Amino acid sequence: MQGWVGSPFAFQLGAAVNIQEAGGNPPNERQAVGNGTIIPRGVAGAASDMMTLLSWTTDVNLRGSGWSAWAAFLGNTIYGGGTTARQLGVHGTLSLGAVVQGGVFVMDERELVARWEGRWVATDFQQATYLPNALNAQTRNILTVGMNWYFNKNQLTFSLDGGYAFNPVLFQNGLFGENIAGADYRASGTGEGAGQVVIRGQLQLLF
């Protein structure tokens, strides 16, 4: 995604959409409904009614001589889950997310980078006690800044960055069960606690 110094202008645009349904009585080989935050069948409190998941995304990638910019907008809608599903917060849930990032080379081998990530979840779900869940109503804003050192372009790279979460991180697993611990942020145990700071260093060797 780098815009190496001296490279020509490049432009990429992408988009995708996915829709899927989970039946009210899934077979044994597919007990989960395809969503990592919804309790699978056979477990107390499981959602067993029909649910529909609609996901979409679009992104744009721009690169030029010594600079790059990338942005993506994505969303998920889960609806039609019935009474049990509503108790788990999966009725009328709308999740929207956006990522904007860019980089500029201050030297041929050093690139300053910055990224903003945002997420907004609207739902009619009301729960008496807090549970870390990607489907909770929430707002999240994370700002990251850092620098990349390219010793041999992408063959050997060292990255150092720092991120700040302006809002509490309210989940550890995403909508499809993916773990966000790889980004080093930790879910709040109480639903509160903004101001989480993450500092990361990474050495990449391509061979």
Secondary structure in CASP SS format (residue, H / E / C, confidence):
PFRMAT SS
TARGET T0000
AUTHOR 0000-0000-0000
METHOD secondary structure of the structure
MODEL  1
M C 1.00
Q C 1.00
G C 1.00
W C 1.00
V C 1.00
G C 1.00
S C 1.00
P C 1.00
F C 1.00
A E 1.00
F E 1.00
Q E 1.00
L E 1.00
G E 1.00
A E 1.00
A E 1.00
V E 1.00
N E 1.00
I E 1.00
Q E 1.00
E E 1.00
A E 1.00
G C 1.00
G C 1.00
N C 1.00
P C 1.00
P C 1.00
N H 1.00
E H 1.00
R H 1.00
Q C 1.00
A C 1.00
V C 1.00
G C 1.00
N C 1.00
G C 1.00
T C 1.00
I C 1.00
I C 1.00
P C 1.00
R C 1.00
G C 1.00
V C 1.00
A C 1.00
G C 1.00
A C 1.00
A C 1.00
S C 1.00
D C 1.00
M C 1.00
M E 1.00
T E 1.00
L E 1.00
L E 1.00
S E 1.00
W E 1.00
T E 1.00
T E 1.00
D E 1.00
V E 1.00
N E 1.00
L E 1.00
R E 1.00
G E 1.00
S C 1.00
G C 1.00
W E 1.00
S E 1.00
A E 1.00
W E 1.00
A E 1.00
A E 1.00
F E 1.00
L E 1.00
G E 1.00
N E 1.00
T E 1.00
I E 1.00
Y E 1.00
G C 1.00
G C 1.00
G H 1.00
T H 1.00
T H 1.00
A H 1.00
R H 1.00
Q H 1.00
L C 1.00
G C 1.00
V C 1.00
H C 1.00
G C 1.00
T E 1.00
L E 1.00
S E 1.00
L E 1.00
G E 1.00
A E 1.00
V E 1.00
V E 1.00
Q E 1.00
G E 1.00
G E 1.00
V E 1.00
F E 1.00
V E 1.00
M E 1.00
D C 1.00
E C 1.00
R E 1.00
E E 1.00
L E 1.00
V E 1.00
A E 1.00
R E 1.00
W E 1.00
E E 1.00
G E 1.00
R E 1.00
W E 1.00
V E 1.00
A E 1.00
T C 1.00
D C 1.00
F C 1.00
Q C 1.00
Q C 1.00
A C 1.00
T C 1.00
Y C 1.00
L C 1.00
P C 1.00
N C 1.00
A C 1.00
L C 1.00
N C 1.00
A C 1.00
Q E 1.00
T E 1.00
R E 1.00
N E 1.00
I E 1.00
L E 1.00
T E 1.00
V E 1.00
G E 1.00
M E 1.00
N E 1.00
W E 1.00
Y E 1.00
F C 1.00
N C 1.00
K H 1.00
N H 1.00
Q H 1.00
L E 1.00
T E 1.00
F E 1.00
S E 1.00
L E 1.00
D E 1.00
G E 1.00
G E 1.00
Y E 1.00
A E 1.00
F C 1.00
N C 1.00
P C 1.00
V C 1.00
L C 1.00
F C 1.00
Q C 1.00
N E 1.00
G C 1.00
L C 1.00
F C 1.00
G C 1.00
E C 1.00
N E 1.00
I H 1.00
A H 1.00
G H 1.00
A H 1.00
D C 1.00
Y C 1.00
R C 1.00
A C 1.00
S C 1.00
G C 1.00
T C 1.00
G C 1.00
E C 1.00
G C 1.00
A C 1.00
G C 1.00
Q E 1.00
V E 1.00
V E 1.00
I E 1.00
R E 1.00
G E 1.00
Q E 1.00
L E 1.00
Q E 1.00
L E 1.00
L C 1.00
F C 1.00
END
